[in-house]
Amino acid sequence: MNELAMLRKAMLRERRDIGISILCGFVAGIAGIGLFSASGYMISQTVFAPPLYTLIVLTSFVKLLGFLRAGSRYGERLFSHRATFSLLSTMRSGFFAKLIPLMPGLLNKKKSGELLARIVGDVESLQFYFLRVAYPPVIVVMVFLATMLFTAVFSLWIAALFVLGMLITAYGVPWLVLLGQRGIYGRVRRQRAELSADVAELLHGFRDLKVYGRLGEREEELRRASARLSVEQGKAAGRLLAGQTLHVFVTFLISWCVLAAGAWLVANGSLAGVFLAMLVMTAQTGFEEAAAMATLPAYKLDSEYAAKRLAETENEADRLPPQPAAELSVEAAVSIKLDEVSFRYRDEWRPVLKGLSLEIPAGSRVAIVGPSGSGKTTVLELLLKLRTASDGRVLLNGRSTLELREDSIWQASNVVLQHSHFFRGTIRENLLLQEGATERLSDEALMLALNKAQLGQKSLDEEVYEKGENLSQGEKQRLALARAMLRSGRLWLLDEPTSSLDYVTERQVLCELLQHAAGDTLILVCHRLTGLEDMDAIVVMEQGQIVEQGTYEELMRRQGYFYELKKIELQMIGEAG
Ligand SMILES: Nc1ncnc2c1ncn2[C@@H]1O[C@H](COP(=O)(O)OP(=O)(O)OP(=O)(O)O)[C@@H](O)[C@H]1O
């Protein structure tokens, strides 16, 4: 199965540990069988009152086998688990590395909780591929061949019984388990993903659900999803148990057959009676070694299913084209040109941007305004190469973004998106998010940025909760602006960075920001029209198109769309006043 190729490749890398664990497993298996067989032989020998030294040798041999079995079993567990954990870590980091560049496309389609369940649950399931699928048959075959050769020395009939027993335990029992198992693991996995998605959604939307009185209903849904999962998990565990029970039954049946056949062979003189107990013990312990075969198909199905879903997750994401070599310079301000750009979201019929053309010279400050949903954020996403235009060209410093490495664009940009993320930690840690910032930025520099963002009252050691829960919306926006001001890019892309601030603070922050970004190219997406007199140009968008552009004075003089918007805003401020 192709999906398991990554796992097999990782297993090759762990071949040393895998080799040692197979060797230890074989020695432990043989030592176990030897231990019980020698005990059986010793008990039979005592009937004939052998010389004391024979008993001493036999007891010492049994003890030695006991030590050997314990030691090699320890070695087997140690090396096989070490290999498994290395495999798991290789798989997890390999999967993450593949997933991270595909994340924006993927999060559009998957609920984050479901994605988390896949990443944790499915990758974890793959650890069983080595421990319970790939590894046991090797040990079982090796131990079985050795045991069969050993018994063949005493009786071909008994060796034939061993072959029959092995065929039943290696094929018959697993096949029966598999019959009942089909579908159960898929359902367990699906229901676990559903439950995780519901839990994540409940946690994210806890407050809204509470306020809208829907919390109880959601909790009830969660309880039902959890109960459904428990039922399926119970069924899966029951099947595994049934398989193991069946295996034990077959083991006893074969041992009884060996006893019966051995007794008959002893009666007709083809086998010395002293070996009978030994052969029965060999059968008993030999088949115990094959117990892992009963659960193998279930784990195999599970691993294959997990690998398939992981591969699907990767395939479902938008594939990114290979990265070009050209880089956007961080040294100089950036010029921007949108040339007849159209954009449509995947699976949407309606274009969000329609033949948009816009030129922004290096070092100028431009505001993009317009009603909600007119495509302002989409323009910023195209400039950041987070999305690719369906038609037309997006040029930075005269080069198409398609020819530029995306990480060089991000490096050269100081970005504040509508919803910035804050990590649990301190204000300092959240400011020092960028690479190499800890070495480059002193506490004084951080405080200066906080002051410019009108957050001077905050201390750098102040705690920030997960997602900035203990910060107001306005504080979050100012912290995001301070974080952007600590970067050294020459292109500023700001998406409504001050929408939650009061007019006075907004004015102060924007004033500081424009001073800080003097000489850089700056694009400010905003709804409020105050303070736009300082901008070099204002672009007015509506329904994915530019309906007006010019300086503040030009647009006011023209008395067009912007003028009407401004009039409405002034009226509203007046009324509010
Ligand atoms: N991931 C998406 N998939 C499909 N459609 C989307 C997606 N994101 C945005 N849209 C649609 O694209 C259009 C433009 O969205 P965009 O966020 O660019 O508007 P905007 O002008 O920035 O709005 P606002 O001022 O409310 O932030 C909207 O109609 C929106 O519904």
Ligand as a Chemical Component Dictionary entry (heavy atoms), coordinates in Angstrom:
data_LIG
# 
_chem_comp.id                   LIG 
_chem_comp.type                 NON-POLYMER 
_chem_comp.pdbx_formal_charge   0 
_chem_comp.three_letter_code    LIG 
# 
loop_
_chem_comp_atom.comp_id 
_chem_comp_atom.atom_id 
_chem_comp_atom.alt_atom_id 
_chem_comp_atom.type_symbol 
_chem_comp_atom.charge 
_chem_comp_atom.model_Cartn_x 
_chem_comp_atom.model_Cartn_y 
_chem_comp_atom.model_Cartn_z 
_chem_comp_atom.pdbx_ordinal 
LIG N1  N1  N 0 -11.887 31.510 2.257  1  
LIG C1  C1  C 0 -12.880 32.018 1.540  2  
LIG N2  N2  N 0 -13.608 31.232 0.734  3  
LIG C2  C2  C 0 -14.598 31.724 -0.025 4  
LIG N3  N3  N 0 -14.940 33.033 -0.057 5  
LIG C3  C3  C 0 -14.255 33.884 0.719  6  
LIG C4  C4  C 0 -13.188 33.422 1.561  7  
LIG N4  N4  N 0 -12.671 34.476 2.213  8  
LIG C5  C5  C 0 -13.399 35.558 1.803  9  
LIG N5  N5  N 0 -14.330 35.193 0.918  10 
LIG C6  C6  C 0 -15.278 36.090 0.227  11 
LIG O1  O1  O 0 -14.527 37.023 -0.542 12 
LIG C7  C7  C 0 -15.150 38.291 -0.511 13 
LIG C8  C8  C 0 -14.104 39.364 -0.186 14 
LIG O2  O2  O 0 -13.607 39.103 1.105  15 
LIG P1  P1  P 0 -12.519 40.077 1.772  16 
LIG O3  O3  O 0 -12.201 39.497 3.113  17 
LIG O4  O4  O 0 -11.413 40.299 0.814  18 
LIG O5  O5  O 0 -13.376 41.417 1.938  19 
LIG P2  P2  P 0 -13.023 42.733 2.739  20 
LIG O6  O6  O 0 -13.301 43.846 1.841  21 
LIG O7  O7  O 0 -11.647 42.651 3.334  22 
LIG O8  O8  O 0 -14.126 42.638 3.892  23 
LIG P3  P3  P 0 -14.059 43.248 5.397  24 
LIG O9  O9  O 0 -13.995 44.724 5.272  25 
LIG O10 O10 O 0 -15.353 42.777 5.983  26 
LIG O11 O11 O 0 -12.874 42.633 6.039  27 
LIG C9  C9  C 0 -16.272 38.218 0.504  28 
LIG O12 O12 O 0 -17.503 38.179 -0.200 29 
LIG C10 C10 C 0 -16.054 36.916 1.229  30 
LIG O13 O13 O 0 -17.294 36.281 1.498  31 
# 
loop_
_chem_comp_bond.comp_id 
_chem_comp_bond.atom_id_1 
_chem_comp_bond.atom_id_2 
_chem_comp_bond.value_order 
_chem_comp_bond.pdbx_ordinal 
LIG N1  C1  SING 1  
LIG C1  N2  SING 2  
LIG C1  C4  DOUB 3  
LIG N2  C2  DOUB 4  
LIG C2  N3  SING 5  
LIG N3  C3  DOUB 6  
LIG C3  C4  SING 7  
LIG C3  N5  SING 8  
LIG C4  N4  SING 9  
LIG N4  C5  DOUB 10 
LIG C5  N5  SING 11 
LIG N5  C6  SING 12 
LIG C6  O1  SING 13 
LIG C6  C10 SING 14 
LIG O1  C7  SING 15 
LIG C7  C8  SING 16 
LIG C7  C9  SING 17 
LIG C8  O2  SING 18 
LIG O2  P1  SING 19 
LIG P1  O3  DOUB 20 
LIG P1  O4  SING 21 
LIG P1  O5  SING 22 
LIG O5  P2  SING 23 
LIG P2  O6  DOUB 24 
LIG P2  O7  SING 25 
LIG P2  O8  SING 26 
LIG O8  P3  SING 27 
LIG P3  O9  DOUB 28 
LIG P3  O10 SING 29 
LIG P3  O11 SING 30 
LIG C9  O12 SING 31 
LIG C9  C10 SING 32 
LIG C10 O13 SING 33 
# 
